[in-house]
Amino acid sequence: LLSRIYLGLGQYDKSLAYADRALATGGKTIDYNQIKKTGARPFDAYNDDIIFYALMIPTSVLLEDKATVDTLLYNSYAKEDRRKELFFTKNANGTYAFTGNYNPSGQEIFIGLTVGEVLLNKAEAECRAGKLSDAKFTLLELLKNRYAEIPTLPVNEASLLEFILLERRRELVFRGLRWTDLRRFAAENRIVDLKRRIDGEVVSMKGKSVMEFAYKIPLQVIERGGIEQNP
């Protein structure tokens, strides 16, 4: 958990330290090449990838019949990427639903901690520290369990970091972490242009400052503590 928190704060050295401690306990991710999709939800609860089991408070907008997956995100998965089949199910209207939940009931979305997430935390922190060989080694520990054929990794630091961040988005889809990632990217002036097509119209949101990604402070906290609301 501390590896996740420090990554969100942009304190990558501490995120790396706690990622190493978490992985030292002996956890291992599951091999998606060994999983066959015989139903809509192929994953068991409490599988070996899970470090800490937690579920999101259920909300109807995220149910499989309502929350369609962004087409650009879906298309970013290579055909050799086992997650493309295991995470998604095609709807009757041609869109895709996320069914790769580690909660097989599908009513509440898994947002807990996994070995896969920790490996990505570690790989990103190593890459940002200039430890490219270590970052590639760590990343391959994940990729060999996600791809039928492992892709070629970028050589230089900037390209490798972009690759890791894209893998992060693919691995941690519907885990409740994207907003936190966007916030830390904004703090680093790494601007992400968010685009969605809604009723035939393209809607774009390009956050330019970290405060545009700040959560609103609950009214009760403001009233009791006398602090100012986030702008």
Secondary structure, 3 states (H helix, E strand, C coil): CHHHHHHHCCCHHHHHHHHHHHHCCCCCCCCHHHCCCCCCCCCCCCCCCEEECCECCCCHHHCCCCCECCHHHHHCCCCCECHHHHCEEECCCCCEEECCCCCCCCCCCECCEEHHHHHHHHHHHHHHCCCHHHHHHHHHHHHCCCECCCCCCCCCHHHHHHHHHHHHHHHCCCCCCHHHHHHHHHHCCCCCEEEEEECCEEEEEECCCHHHHCCCCCHHHHHHHCCCCCC
